[in-house]
Each structure stands twice: as C-alpha cells, then as structure tokens.
Amino acid sequence: MEVSWPAMGGSQLRGLPFSVGDDDICQWFNEDKTLGIAPVVKDNVLVVMDHGRPSGVAFVEFMSPAEATAAMAKNKQMMGK
C-alpha cells in the first residue's frame, strides 16, 4: 500500500484490500505506537467508493503535516490478511 500527500496534514492510501473499511485503517495506524501520532479516528478517514464498492483508495487526515509525514513510515507496508 502507498501512503502520500503529507504537505497539508493528509495522506492518500492506495492499493488497499477491497475488504478494508475505516475501522481497519484507524486500527492499522493506531496499533503502531512508534509513529508518535495522535490516534486516528473514523471521522478523519474517507474510503473512496466506486459504484458502491470500495476502490482500494482512502484518505486520512492527521492532526498536522508533521504527523502525516510520520505516517509515511507505513508506506509500502502490508495491510490486511
């Protein structure tokens, strides 16, 4: 999965498993305590849908650009089973 778009405090996630929802994304970021970011909540996650089905893309808004940059440590890591 690719994580990008940190300049404004957000990240675009691409290549997500189609089964991933906003709860899964929150858990994925929140379980990694080494990132040093505030907890990600569902209100800050948008899973992009295509004709009512997940597209494999989502957006996450972080508290600051610095946190979005820290979240880039998850870039290219696997999510899901």
C-alpha positions as CSV (number, residue, x, y, z in Angstrom):
1,M,0.0,0.0,0.0
2,E,1.2,3.5,-0.7
3,V,0.9,6.5,1.6
4,S,1.2,10.0,0.3
5,W,0.0,13.7,0.5
6,P,1.6,14.9,3.8
7,A,2.0,18.6,3.0
8,M,-1.5,19.5,4.2
9,G,-1.8,17.0,7.1
10,G,-3.4,14.3,5.0
11,S,-2.4,11.1,3.3
12,Q,-3.8,9.2,0.3
13,L,-3.7,5.4,0.8
14,R,-3.6,3.4,-2.4
15,G,-3.6,-0.3,-3.1
16,L,-5.8,-1.2,-0.1
17,P,-7.5,-4.5,0.1
18,F,-11.1,-4.1,-1.1
19,S,-12.3,-5.5,2.3
20,V,-10.7,-2.7,4.3
21,G,-13.0,-0.2,6.0
22,D,-12.4,3.0,8.0
23,D,-12.2,1.0,11.3
24,D,-9.4,-1.2,9.8
25,I,-7.4,1.9,8.7
26,C,-7.8,3.5,12.2
27,Q,-6.6,0.3,13.8
28,W,-3.6,0.0,11.3
29,F,-2.3,3.4,12.2
30,N,-3.2,3.3,15.9
31,E,-1.6,0.0,16.7
32,D,1.8,1.3,15.6
33,K,3.0,3.3,18.6
34,T,6.4,4.0,17.1
35,L,4.8,6.6,14.7
36,G,4.3,9.1,17.6
37,I,0.9,10.4,16.2
38,A,-2.4,11.2,17.8
39,P,-5.0,8.4,17.4
40,V,-6.7,8.3,14.0
41,V,-10.5,8.4,14.3
42,K,-13.2,7.3,11.9
43,D,-14.2,11.0,11.3
44,N,-10.8,11.6,9.7
45,V,-10.9,8.6,7.3
46,L,-12.6,8.5,3.9
47,V,-12.7,5.2,2.0
48,V,-13.3,6.0,-1.7
49,M,-16.2,4.1,-3.2
50,D,-16.7,3.3,-6.9
51,H,-20.2,2.5,-7.8
52,G,-21.0,1.5,-4.2
53,R,-17.9,-0.7,-3.9
54,P,-14.5,0.0,-2.3
55,S,-12.0,1.3,-4.8
56,G,-8.8,0.4,-2.9
57,V,-8.2,4.1,-2.1
58,A,-8.7,6.1,1.1
59,F,-7.8,9.4,2.5
60,V,-6.7,10.1,6.1
61,E,-6.5,13.5,7.7
62,F,-3.9,13.8,10.5
63,M,-3.7,16.5,13.2
64,S,-0.7,18.2,11.5
65,P,1.6,17.9,8.5
66,A,4.3,16.5,10.8
67,E,2.0,13.7,11.8
68,A,1.2,13.0,8.2
69,T,4.9,12.8,7.4
70,A,5.4,10.5,10.4
71,A,2.7,8.2,9.0
72,M,4.7,7.9,5.8
73,A,6.7,5.3,7.8
74,K,3.9,2.9,6.9
75,N,4.5,3.4,3.2
76,K,4.7,0.1,1.3
77,Q,3.7,-1.9,4.4
78,M,1.1,-4.6,4.1
79,M,-2.4,-4.2,5.5
80,G,-5.0,-6.9,5.9
81,K,-4.7,-10.7,5.7
